[in-house]
Amino acid sequence: MSSYPSARRDSRTSAPRFTTRQHQVAALIAAGCSNDEVASELGISTATAKKHADTLRHKLGVSRRRQIPFAYREATGIDLLHVQPEPA
């Protein structure tokens, strides 16, 4: 049995809901960033970046980090691999 709490689901669909931070982490993972790079970009600790990645994997039902962008697209319809970055 997993030690993770069950993933929250959108009440209108069976798709998991994601926080703003989880969206940010998923986008950075899709861009190829490591936990250290995610942490640096978002101003959080590496441990927190890893926890966000682990939570995403759990919510998306995947076992590998590299599967996150593909499972995210399936869950949300957002293709993180082809998103244009916002201008600074």
C-alpha positions as CSV (number, residue, x, y, z in Angstrom):
1,M,0.0,0.0,0.0
2,S,1.3,3.4,-0.9
3,S,2.1,6.0,1.7
4,Y,0.8,8.8,-0.6
5,P,-2.7,10.2,0.0
6,S,-5.1,9.6,-2.8
7,A,-4.9,12.1,-5.6
8,R,-7.5,14.8,-5.7
9,R,-9.8,14.5,-8.7
10,D,-11.8,17.2,-10.4
11,S,-15.4,16.7,-9.4
12,R,-16.5,17.2,-13.0
13,T,-14.1,14.6,-14.5
14,S,-11.9,11.8,-13.4
15,A,-8.7,13.8,-14.2
16,P,-6.5,14.8,-11.3
17,R,-6.3,18.5,-10.3
18,F,-2.9,20.3,-10.2
19,T,-1.8,23.2,-8.1
20,T,-0.1,26.2,-9.8
21,R,3.2,25.0,-8.4
22,Q,2.7,21.5,-9.8
23,H,2.0,23.0,-13.2
24,Q,5.3,25.0,-13.0
25,V,7.2,21.9,-11.9
26,A,5.7,19.8,-14.7
27,A,6.7,22.4,-17.3
28,L,10.2,22.5,-16.0
29,I,10.5,18.7,-16.0
30,A,9.2,18.7,-19.6
31,A,11.9,21.2,-20.4
32,G,14.5,18.7,-19.2
33,C,15.3,20.4,-15.8
34,S,16.8,18.3,-13.0
35,N,15.5,18.7,-9.4
36,D,18.4,21.1,-8.7
37,E,17.4,23.2,-11.7
38,V,13.7,23.2,-10.8
39,A,14.6,24.3,-7.3
40,S,16.9,27.1,-8.5
41,E,14.3,28.3,-11.0
42,L,11.4,28.3,-8.5
43,G,13.4,29.5,-5.4
44,I,12.7,26.3,-3.5
45,S,14.9,23.6,-2.0
46,T,15.9,20.5,-4.0
47,A,14.0,18.3,-1.5
48,T,10.8,20.3,-2.2
49,A,11.4,20.1,-5.9
50,K,11.8,16.3,-5.6
51,K,8.6,16.1,-3.5
52,H,6.6,18.0,-6.1
53,A,8.0,15.6,-8.8
54,D,7.1,12.6,-6.7
55,T,3.6,14.0,-6.1
56,L,3.1,14.6,-9.9
57,R,4.2,11.0,-10.6
58,H,1.7,9.7,-8.1
59,K,-1.2,11.8,-9.3
60,L,-0.4,10.9,-12.9
61,G,0.1,7.2,-12.1
62,V,3.6,6.9,-13.7
63,S,6.7,5.4,-12.2
64,R,9.3,7.4,-14.1
65,R,10.0,11.1,-14.1
66,R,10.4,11.2,-17.9
67,Q,6.8,10.0,-18.3
68,I,5.4,13.1,-16.6
69,P,5.0,15.3,-19.7
70,F,3.2,12.6,-21.6
71,A,0.9,11.6,-18.7
72,Y,0.3,15.3,-18.0
73,R,-0.9,15.8,-21.6
74,E,-3.2,12.9,-21.3
75,A,-4.7,14.2,-18.0
76,T,-4.9,17.9,-18.9
77,G,-4.7,18.2,-22.7
78,I,-1.7,20.5,-22.3
79,D,1.3,19.5,-24.3
80,L,4.2,20.7,-22.2
81,L,6.7,19.6,-24.7
82,H,5.5,22.2,-27.3
83,V,4.5,25.1,-25.1
84,Q,6.1,28.4,-26.0
85,P,7.7,30.1,-23.0
86,E,6.2,33.3,-21.8
87,P,8.3,36.5,-22.5
88,A,10.2,37.8,-19.5
